[in-house]
Amino acid sequence: MAVIKKFIDRKELLRRELIAALVVTNTVFLLAVLLPVSLLADTTFTEMVPAPWIFAGIQLLLKYLPPLWAGIILPFGTAAFLISFPYLTKIWPVLTKASLWVIVTIIIIVTIVGHFIVF
């Protein structure tokens, strides 16, 4: 027996996505109203607060570089390069593959060093 796939039309899909978006938005809003977070937390600490391991590299960069570079420009520049990597391989195949390995190696080294220095 053959399986027949039934597709929904565009209007029905849009209606379902709109309902799902409204439900999620309202749920998050209600949780924010019903479960207030204390805004008077103690902010007088002087040591670095350990972050999850995935942010250890960024924390290490923030320790030595200005926040604009360490928190915004370098992470977004790296992400932009990794996102555009499939398109760049068609233009510069050898250079792109070599630079990919360099960037991935730098990310791994900064994360490992940041993990052991920060924590």
Residue frames as a rotation matrix with the C-alpha (Angstrom) as fourth column:
MET 1
0.580 0.815 0.000 0.00
0.815 -0.580 0.000 0.00
0.000 0.000 -1.000 0.00
ALA 2
-0.287 -0.698 0.656 1.48
0.691 -0.625 -0.363 3.35
0.663 0.349 0.662 -1.05
VAL 3
-0.117 0.161 -0.980 1.75
0.849 -0.496 -0.183 6.16
-0.515 -0.853 -0.078 1.41
ILE 4
0.158 0.257 0.953 0.18
0.753 -0.655 0.052 9.36
0.638 0.710 -0.297 0.16
LYS 5
-0.649 -0.439 -0.621 1.60
0.733 -0.578 -0.358 12.55
-0.202 -0.688 0.697 1.58
LYS 6
0.445 0.835 0.324 -0.89
0.848 -0.509 0.148 15.30
0.288 0.209 -0.935 2.18
PHE 7
-0.722 -0.690 0.051 0.44
0.659 -0.709 -0.251 18.83
0.209 -0.148 0.967 2.02
ILE 8
0.205 0.772 -0.602 -1.31
0.808 -0.481 -0.341 21.77
-0.553 -0.417 -0.722 3.57
ASP 9
0.437 0.004 0.899 -1.80
0.727 -0.590 -0.351 24.97
0.530 0.807 -0.261 1.65
ARG 10
-0.505 -0.788 0.351 0.06
0.492 -0.598 -0.633 28.19
0.709 -0.147 0.690 2.37
LYS 11
-0.088 0.549 0.831 -2.81
-0.516 -0.739 0.434 29.91
0.852 -0.390 0.348 4.21
GLU 12
0.867 0.420 -0.268 -3.26
-0.036 0.590 0.807 26.99
0.497 -0.690 0.527 6.60
LEU 13
0.168 -0.899 -0.405 0.48
0.868 0.330 -0.372 26.84
0.468 -0.289 0.835 7.28
LEU 14
-0.573 -0.347 0.742 0.60
0.089 -0.927 -0.365 30.58
0.815 -0.143 0.562 7.96
ARG 15
0.368 0.795 0.483 -2.40
-0.530 -0.247 0.811 30.28
0.764 -0.554 0.331 10.30
ARG 16
0.816 -0.095 -0.570 -0.77
0.416 0.782 0.465 27.42
0.401 -0.616 0.678 12.25
GLU 17
-0.220 -0.974 -0.056 2.54
0.814 -0.151 -0.561 29.26
0.538 -0.169 0.826 12.54
LEU 18
-0.370 0.163 0.915 0.79
-0.258 -0.964 0.067 32.44
0.893 -0.211 0.398 13.69
ILE 19
0.735 0.672 0.092 -1.14
-0.321 0.225 0.920 30.54
0.597 -0.706 0.381 16.36
ALA 20
0.554 -0.604 -0.573 2.04
0.757 0.652 0.044 28.81
0.347 -0.458 0.818 17.54
ALA 21
-0.477 -0.757 0.448 3.93
0.504 -0.652 -0.566 32.11
0.721 -0.044 0.692 17.68
LEU 22
-0.019 0.558 0.829 1.13
-0.512 -0.718 0.472 33.76
0.859 -0.416 0.300 19.67
VAL 23
0.881 0.344 -0.325 0.94
0.050 0.615 0.787 30.84
0.470 -0.710 0.525 22.11
VAL 24
0.169 -0.905 -0.390 4.70
0.907 0.297 -0.298 30.85
0.385 -0.303 0.871 22.71
THR 25
-0.531 -0.360 0.767 4.84
0.168 -0.932 -0.321 34.65
0.831 -0.042 0.555 23.05
ASN 26
0.313 0.743 0.592 1.93
-0.545 -0.370 0.752 34.72
0.778 -0.558 0.289 25.49
THR 27
0.812 -0.062 -0.581 3.40
0.409 0.771 0.489 31.85
0.417 -0.634 0.651 27.51
VAL 28
-0.236 -0.968 -0.089 6.75
0.837 -0.156 -0.525 33.58
0.494 -0.199 0.847 27.85
PHE 29
-0.411 0.157 0.898 5.03
-0.206 -0.975 0.077 36.86
0.888 -0.154 0.434 28.75
LEU 30
0.669 0.731 0.136 2.90
-0.338 0.136 0.931 35.18
0.662 -0.669 0.338 31.42
LEU 31
0.542 -0.559 -0.627 5.93
0.765 0.637 0.095 33.42
0.347 -0.532 0.773 32.89
ALA 32
-0.508 -0.761 0.403 7.78
0.537 -0.646 -0.543 36.73
0.674 -0.059 0.736 33.01
VAL 33
-0.123 0.544 0.830 4.89
-0.508 -0.753 0.419 38.36
0.853 -0.370 0.369 34.84
LEU 34
0.807 0.586 -0.068 4.14
-0.271 0.471 0.839 35.50
0.524 -0.659 0.539 37.23
LEU 35
0.673 -0.649 -0.356 7.73
0.739 0.562 0.371 34.57
-0.041 -0.513 0.858 38.07
PRO 36
0.915 -0.318 0.247 9.54
-0.250 -0.930 -0.269 37.85
0.316 0.185 -0.931 38.75
VAL 37
0.302 -0.908 -0.291 13.30
0.777 0.411 -0.477 37.84
0.553 -0.082 0.829 38.96
SER 38
0.661 -0.127 -0.739 15.04
0.557 -0.577 0.597 39.80
-0.503 -0.807 -0.311 41.68
LEU 39
0.682 -0.400 0.612 16.71
0.390 -0.510 -0.767 42.82
0.619 0.762 -0.192 40.14
LEU 40
0.703 -0.401 0.587 18.57
-0.663 -0.668 0.338 43.63
0.257 -0.627 -0.736 43.33
ALA 41
0.852 -0.447 -0.273 21.19
0.460 0.888 -0.019 40.91
0.251 -0.109 0.962 43.01
ASP 42
0.613 -0.718 -0.331 24.61
0.061 -0.375 0.925 41.43
-0.788 -0.587 -0.186 44.53
THR 43
0.891 -0.287 0.352 26.78
0.367 -0.004 -0.930 42.92
0.269 0.958 0.102 41.79
THR 44
0.756 -0.621 0.207 29.82
-0.652 -0.688 0.318 43.77
-0.055 -0.375 -0.925 43.90
PHE 45
0.756 -0.501 0.421 31.87
0.363 0.857 0.366 40.70
-0.544 -0.123 0.830 42.95
THR 46
0.404 -0.705 -0.583 35.39
-0.728 -0.634 0.262 41.22
-0.554 0.319 -0.769 41.67
GLU 47
-0.594 -0.615 0.519 36.23
-0.191 0.735 0.651 37.78
-0.782 0.287 -0.554 40.32
MET 48
-0.629 0.360 -0.689 35.08
-0.735 0.015 0.678 36.41
0.254 0.933 0.255 37.01
VAL 49
0.118 0.746 0.655 31.94
-0.691 0.535 -0.486 34.33
-0.713 -0.395 0.579 37.12
PRO 50
-0.819 -0.482 0.311 32.51
-0.138 0.692 0.709 30.99
-0.557 0.537 -0.633 35.37
ALA 51
0.044 0.798 -0.602 30.39
-0.949 -0.155 -0.275 30.51
-0.313 0.583 0.750 32.29
PRO 52
0.802 0.232 0.551 29.54
-0.067 0.951 -0.302 27.27
-0.594 0.205 0.778 30.52
TRP 53
-0.017 -0.934 0.356 32.50
0.408 0.319 0.856 25.76
-0.913 0.160 0.375 28.66
ILE 54
0.229 0.140 0.963 31.25
0.972 0.009 -0.233 26.99
-0.041 0.990 -0.134 25.31
PHE 55
0.891 0.130 0.434 31.74
0.182 -0.980 -0.080 30.61
0.415 0.150 -0.897 26.40
ALA 56
0.636 -0.698 -0.328 35.13
0.502 0.052 0.863 30.06
-0.586 -0.714 0.384 28.04
GLY 57
-0.223 -0.740 0.635 36.96
0.974 -0.135 0.184 31.28
-0.051 0.659 0.751 24.94
ILE 58
0.225 0.385 0.895 34.92
0.452 -0.855 0.254 34.47
0.863 0.348 -0.367 24.79
GLN 59
0.981 0.099 -0.167 35.49
0.192 -0.361 0.912 35.04
0.030 -0.927 -0.374 28.50
LEU 60
0.216 -0.973 -0.079 39.23
0.794 0.127 0.595 34.67
-0.569 -0.191 0.800 27.97
LEU 61
-0.289 -0.285 0.914 39.14
0.844 -0.527 0.102 37.14
0.452 0.801 0.393 25.09
LEU 62
0.626 0.607 0.489 37.11
0.283 -0.762 0.583 39.57
0.727 -0.227 -0.649 27.22
LYS 63
0.758 -0.411 -0.507 39.79
0.543 -0.032 0.839 39.38
-0.361 -0.911 0.199 29.86
TYR 64
-0.188 -0.979 -0.073 42.50
0.660 -0.181 0.729 40.64
-0.727 0.089 0.680 27.48
LEU 65
-0.756 -0.043 0.653 40.71
0.601 -0.438 0.668 42.53
0.257 0.898 0.358 24.68
PRO 66
-0.846 0.533 -0.027 38.22
-0.497 -0.805 -0.323 45.40
-0.194 -0.259 0.946 24.62
PRO 67
-0.362 0.775 0.518 34.59
0.017 0.561 -0.828 44.22
-0.932 -0.291 -0.216 24.87
LEU 68
0.429 0.532 -0.730 33.71
-0.696 -0.319 -0.643 45.44
-0.575 0.784 0.233 21.37
TRP 69
-0.166 -0.592 -0.789 36.39
-0.936 0.347 -0.064 43.22
0.311 0.728 -0.611 19.82
ALA 70
-0.936 -0.333 0.115 36.14
-0.351 0.862 -0.365 40.22
0.022 -0.382 -0.924 22.13
GLY 71
-0.572 0.770 0.281 32.38
0.088 0.399 -0.913 40.08
-0.815 -0.498 -0.296 22.49
ILE 72
0.475 0.828 -0.299 31.06
-0.175 -0.245 -0.954 41.33
-0.863 0.505 0.029 19.17
ILE 73
0.403 -0.294 -0.867 33.48
-0.895 -0.325 -0.306 41.73
-0.192 0.899 -0.394 16.28
LEU 74
-0.655 -0.749 -0.102 35.56
-0.754 0.640 0.148 38.52
-0.046 0.174 -0.984 16.63
PRO 75
-0.581 0.454 0.675 32.65
0.064 0.852 -0.519 36.13
-0.811 -0.258 -0.524 17.37
PHE 76
0.516 0.845 -0.142 30.40
-0.074 -0.121 -0.990 37.56
-0.854 0.521 0.000 14.67
GLY 77
0.199 -0.533 -0.823 33.26
-0.963 -0.263 -0.063 37.78
-0.183 0.804 -0.565 12.18
THR 78
-0.828 -0.493 0.268 34.11
-0.471 0.870 0.148 34.13
-0.306 -0.003 -0.952 12.81
ALA 79
-0.221 0.834 0.505 30.45
0.229 0.548 -0.805 33.12
-0.948 -0.062 -0.312 12.54
ALA 80
0.585 0.418 -0.695 30.08
-0.504 -0.484 -0.716 35.11
-0.635 0.769 -0.072 9.31
PHE 81
-0.302 -0.769 -0.563 33.13
-0.951 0.201 0.237 33.39
-0.069 0.606 -0.792 7.85
LEU 82
-0.860 -0.038 0.509 31.89
-0.120 0.984 -0.129 29.94
-0.496 -0.172 -0.851 8.84
ILE 83
0.169 0.980 0.109 28.44
0.099 0.093 -0.991 30.67
-0.981 0.179 -0.081 7.40
SER 84
0.663 0.074 -0.745 29.87
-0.647 -0.444 -0.620 31.96
-0.376 0.893 -0.246 4.13
PHE 85
-0.263 -0.879 0.397 32.40
-0.526 0.476 0.705 29.11
-0.809 -0.023 -0.588 3.91
PRO 86
0.025 0.259 0.965 30.45
0.549 0.804 -0.230 26.99
-0.836 0.536 -0.122 1.38
TYR 87
0.933 0.349 0.088 30.22
0.271 -0.521 -0.810 29.96
-0.237 0.779 -0.580 -0.98
LEU 88
0.555 -0.792 -0.255 33.86
-0.741 -0.610 0.282 30.94
-0.378 0.032 -0.925 -0.58
THR 89
-0.043 -0.599 0.800 35.13
-0.039 0.801 0.597 27.44
-0.998 -0.006 -0.058 -1.42
LYS 90
0.599 0.305 0.741 33.90
0.694 0.265 -0.670 27.91
-0.401 0.915 -0.053 -4.98
ILE 91
0.970 -0.232 0.075 35.88
-0.169 -0.861 -0.480 31.14
0.176 0.453 -0.874 -5.37
TRP 92
0.054 -0.985 0.166 39.10
-0.876 -0.127 -0.465 30.35
0.479 -0.120 -0.870 -3.43
PRO 93
0.758 0.411 -0.507 39.18
-0.195 0.884 0.425 26.60
0.623 -0.223 0.750 -2.73
VAL 94
0.079 -0.801 -0.593 42.71
0.631 0.500 -0.592 26.19
0.771 -0.328 0.545 -1.33
LEU 95
-0.724 -0.369 0.583 42.85
-0.099 -0.780 -0.618 29.44
0.682 -0.505 0.528 0.63
THR 96
0.104 0.867 0.487 39.41
-0.794 -0.222 0.565 28.88
0.599 -0.445 0.666 2.16
LYS 97
0.735 0.168 -0.657 40.16
0.120 0.921 0.370 25.36
0.667 -0.351 0.657 3.36
ALA 98
-0.286 -0.910 -0.300 43.44
0.628 0.058 -0.776 26.42
0.724 -0.410 0.555 4.92
SER 99
-0.699 0.045 0.714 41.87
-0.392 -0.858 -0.330 29.40
0.598 -0.511 0.618 6.66
LEU 100
0.467 0.883 -0.035 39.02
-0.512 0.302 0.804 27.19
0.721 -0.358 0.593 7.93
TRP 101
0.445 -0.365 -0.818 41.51
0.603 0.797 -0.028 24.92
0.662 -0.481 0.575 9.67
VAL 102
-0.677 -0.708 0.203 43.31
0.360 -0.559 -0.747 27.91
0.642 -0.432 0.633 11.14
ILE 103
-0.344 0.623 0.703 40.08
-0.686 -0.678 0.264 29.42
0.641 -0.391 0.660 12.50
VAL 104
0.684 0.611 -0.398 38.81
-0.212 0.689 0.693 26.12
0.698 -0.390 0.601 13.89
THR 105
0.055 -0.757 -0.651 42.18
0.732 0.474 -0.489 25.48
0.679 -0.450 0.580 15.55
ILE 106
-0.779 -0.316 0.542 42.19
-0.040 -0.837 -0.546 28.97
0.626 -0.447 0.639 17.09
ILE 107
0.135 0.912 0.388 38.63
-0.712 -0.183 0.678 28.47
0.689 -0.368 0.624 18.40
ILE 108
0.681 0.099 -0.725 39.57
0.251 0.899 0.359 25.14
0.688 -0.426 0.588 19.97
ILE 109
-0.333 -0.897 -0.291 42.77
0.681 -0.015 -0.733 26.52
0.653 -0.442 0.615 21.54
VAL 110
-0.668 0.116 0.735 41.05
-0.380 -0.902 -0.204 29.62
0.639 -0.416 0.647 22.95
THR 111
0.445 0.894 0.052 38.21
-0.558 0.231 0.797 27.51
0.700 -0.383 0.602 24.35
ILE 112
0.526 -0.297 -0.797 40.54
0.550 0.833 0.053 24.99
0.648 -0.467 0.602 26.00
VAL 113
-0.608 -0.793 0.035 42.88
0.523 -0.432 -0.735 27.66
0.598 -0.428 0.678 27.39
GLY 114
-0.438 0.528 0.728 39.92
-0.569 -0.789 0.230 29.74
0.696 -0.314 0.646 28.56
HIS 115
0.602 0.688 -0.405 38.40
-0.159 0.600 0.784 26.73
0.782 -0.408 0.471 30.25
PHE 116
0.293 -0.562 -0.773 41.52
0.822 0.562 -0.097 26.01
0.489 -0.607 0.627 32.28
ILE 117
-0.766 -0.581 0.275 42.36
0.384 -0.757 -0.529 29.65
0.515 -0.299 0.803 33.05
VAL 118
-0.345 0.712 0.612 38.85
-0.559 -0.679 0.475 30.88
0.754 -0.179 0.632 33.89
PHE 119
0.661 0.730 -0.174 37.69
-0.326 0.488 0.810 27.89
0.676 -0.479 0.560 35.90
